[in-house]
Amino acid sequence: MANVQRFESLVEMVRQHPGLSSKAIFDALADGSSYPTTKRALGTLLKRGWLRTEGSGKATRYFVSPAYA
């Protein structure tokens, strides 16, 4: 899957289900990518300001950034 499509899929998943963990996002996408790949993509989206997080460690939850929405 191309990065742009993957990023859009991730953002849409988080938009529809705010507050998901990275593992829940990975499980819901089921696109054949590995968990580390999903984590890297989420990190990229955080750096770009498309997503924001609450919590830390295993309690980290993802939300669409107000700046992106």
BALOBA-1460 file (C-alpha; in Angstrom, 3 decimals):
// residues 69
<rec num="1" residu="m" x="0.000" y="0.000" z="0.000"/>
<rec num="2" residu="a" x="1.377" y="3.431" z="-0.884"/>
<rec num="3" residu="n" x="2.272" y="5.671" z="2.040"/>
<rec num="4" residu="v" x="-0.315" y="8.316" z="1.170"/>
<rec num="5" residu="q" x="-3.089" y="5.730" z="1.031"/>
<rec num="6" residu="r" x="-1.866" y="4.172" z="4.270"/>
<rec num="7" residu="f" x="-1.744" y="7.565" z="6.005"/>
<rec num="8" residu="e" x="-5.251" y="8.398" z="4.804"/>
<rec num="9" residu="s" x="-6.520" y="5.009" z="6.003"/>
<rec num="10" residu="l" x="-4.953" y="5.531" z="9.418"/>
<rec num="11" residu="v" x="-6.372" y="9.038" z="9.799"/>
<rec num="12" residu="e" x="-9.827" y="7.882" z="8.701"/>
<rec num="13" residu="m" x="-9.691" y="4.974" z="11.161"/>
<rec num="14" residu="v" x="-8.806" y="7.346" z="13.997"/>
<rec num="15" residu="r" x="-11.453" y="9.852" z="12.876"/>
<rec num="16" residu="q" x="-14.153" y="7.161" z="12.982"/>
<rec num="17" residu="h" x="-12.910" y="5.618" z="16.235"/>
<rec num="18" residu="p" x="-11.124" y="8.258" z="18.337"/>
<rec num="19" residu="g" x="-9.103" y="7.029" z="21.270"/>
<rec num="20" residu="l" x="-7.857" y="3.758" z="19.788"/>
<rec num="21" residu="s" x="-4.517" y="2.283" z="20.811"/>
<rec num="22" residu="s" x="-1.892" y="1.522" z="18.182"/>
<rec num="23" residu="k" x="-2.615" y="-2.210" z="18.592"/>
<rec num="24" residu="a" x="-6.351" y="-1.666" z="18.056"/>
<rec num="25" residu="i" x="-5.611" y="0.410" z="14.943"/>
<rec num="26" residu="f" x="-3.282" y="-2.317" z="13.640"/>
<rec num="27" residu="d" x="-5.866" y="-5.045" z="14.288"/>
<rec num="28" residu="a" x="-8.675" y="-3.063" z="12.645"/>
<rec num="29" residu="l" x="-6.714" y="-2.225" z="9.481"/>
<rec num="30" residu="a" x="-5.712" y="-5.809" z="8.680"/>
<rec num="31" residu="d" x="-3.952" y="-4.670" z="5.488"/>
<rec num="32" residu="g" x="-1.061" y="-7.103" z="5.681"/>
<rec num="33" residu="s" x="1.424" y="-4.618" z="7.154"/>
<rec num="34" residu="s" x="3.356" y="-5.449" z="10.281"/>
<rec num="35" residu="y" x="2.752" y="-3.849" z="13.665"/>
<rec num="36" residu="p" x="6.112" y="-1.983" z="13.567"/>
<rec num="37" residu="t" x="5.148" y="-0.551" z="10.156"/>
<rec num="38" residu="t" x="1.865" y="0.689" z="11.605"/>
<rec num="39" residu="k" x="3.719" y="2.226" z="14.570"/>
<rec num="40" residu="r" x="6.132" y="4.024" z="12.210"/>
<rec num="41" residu="a" x="3.242" y="5.375" z="10.154"/>
<rec num="42" residu="l" x="1.506" y="6.640" z="13.314"/>
<rec num="43" residu="g" x="4.765" y="8.315" z="14.358"/>
<rec num="44" residu="t" x="5.016" y="10.031" z="10.981"/>
<rec num="45" residu="l" x="1.430" y="11.274" z="11.269"/>
<rec num="46" residu="l" x="2.181" y="12.625" z="14.743"/>
<rec num="47" residu="k" x="5.241" y="14.494" z="13.440"/>
<rec num="48" residu="r" x="3.210" y="15.945" z="10.556"/>
<rec num="49" residu="g" x="0.538" y="17.128" z="12.991"/>
<rec num="50" residu="w" x="-2.245" y="14.990" z="11.521"/>
<rec num="51" residu="l" x="-2.708" y="13.034" z="14.758"/>
<rec num="52" residu="r" x="-2.248" y="13.724" z="18.446"/>
<rec num="53" residu="t" x="-1.965" y="11.402" z="21.405"/>
<rec num="54" residu="e" x="-3.148" y="11.243" z="24.979"/>
<rec num="55" residu="g" x="-1.444" y="9.083" z="27.569"/>
<rec num="56" residu="s" x="1.871" y="7.307" z="27.325"/>
<rec num="57" residu="g" x="3.249" y="3.814" z="26.942"/>
<rec num="58" residu="k" x="0.566" y="1.159" z="26.641"/>
<rec num="59" residu="a" x="-2.053" y="3.765" z="27.578"/>
<rec num="60" residu="t" x="-1.322" y="5.916" z="24.493"/>
<rec num="61" residu="r" x="-4.478" y="6.716" z="22.548"/>
<rec num="62" residu="y" x="-4.673" y="8.385" z="19.123"/>
<rec num="63" residu="f" x="-6.928" y="11.222" z="17.994"/>
<rec num="64" residu="v" x="-7.144" y="13.336" z="14.836"/>
<rec num="65" residu="s" x="-5.411" y="16.644" z="15.447"/>
<rec num="66" residu="p" x="-7.652" y="19.729" z="15.410"/>
<rec num="67" residu="a" x="-5.060" y="21.306" z="13.087"/>
<rec num="68" residu="y" x="-5.656" y="18.533" z="10.522"/>
<rec num="69" residu="a" x="-9.424" y="18.274" z="10.844"/>
